[in-house]
Amino acid sequence: MNEEDDIFNGLGIEVSLKERDDFLKIKETLTRIGVSSRKEKKLYQSCHILHKRGRYVILHFKELFELDGLKSDVSDEDIARRNTIVGLLEQWDLLDVLEEDDALEPKLSLAKMKIIPFKEKGEWELIPKYHIGKKK
């Protein structure tokens, strides 16, 4: 792949959507997947979907900091969490992964993340760690 094709700087997992409105479904679903607080009903969103030049990628929020040229400490566990989340979205038939089969390795145990059912969304404080399109 040449540099012009690598609009995501080698970050994230590139995907294609099944239907046009799946972008919003995936964006909403990702708000309900992440790491939860042990004491309070707070969920910290792990991943985001980014649309750029007609292409889509799922990134861990720390990868978004890197894409913005900021320092970031993306860990192996962060990447494993992202891979697991992308795998779930694919299992739920919301997207197709456009990467090699081994791109979703390693994976993380589902016990190390929280998935809030849509019907319970109102009971939780959903907290993104990154805000796409907002300048600080």
Protein Blocks (a to p, Z undefined) as FASTA:
>chain_A
ZZklmmngopajddddfbfklmmmmmmmmmmgccddfkbccdddfbdcddeehiacdddf
klmmmmnopacdddfklmmmmmmmmmmmmmnopaccfbdfklmpccddfklpccddfklm
mmpccddfbdehiaZZ
